[in-house]
């Protein structure tokens, strides 16, 4: 059975992992005959957003602890990730990818990427193993890897920022998956488009299917 490592960035679209994307990615992995383990960095969140009002709250939370909500407690700190133990790596989206796993939300193409996240990506690339990213998470791959082809949908400003890293952006719509021509890197837009939960399920399923086909 193929095994995916799933890296989360918290719990909630505005300050962590997008919950629909995270959950439907986990479901897609199991539906397509694979298994998964979940990881998150043991670091403070950049900030906490009240998802009812959209306002920042005066409290602190931990990315690993918050991600454990989605994982139902079955999660490990990212420091425990070993690329040799997995067949593929995948990143659901949500602002946590751009606030906690990287600083893209604040610095764009000049951002920094969490050291553990960068190591996980580079370790998988060195072993020629597939990596997937949904929604805004592809910006992390662009920053770490540079000259790759990927998609975040069709937002011109984000696409322009991606291309400043050396990456090439490919416009895509609901459910479409872009594979880099030279590396097993897979991306799909999900909630970077005006999507509903059915379209998110389609995107998650399609990217997992594409990765599974790569692994055959």
Secondary structure, DSSP 4 states (H G I P E B T S, - for coil): --EEEEE---SSTTTS--HHHHHHHHHHHHHTT-EEEEEE--SB-S-EE-TTT--EES---BHHHHHHHHHTT--EEGGG--GGG-SEEEE--SHHHHHTSB-HHHHGGG--B-HHHHHHHHHHHHTT-EEEEETTTHHHHHHHH-S-EE---S-HHHHHHHHTTT-EE----TT--EE-SSS-EEEE-GGGSS--HHHHHHHHHHHHHHHHHHH-
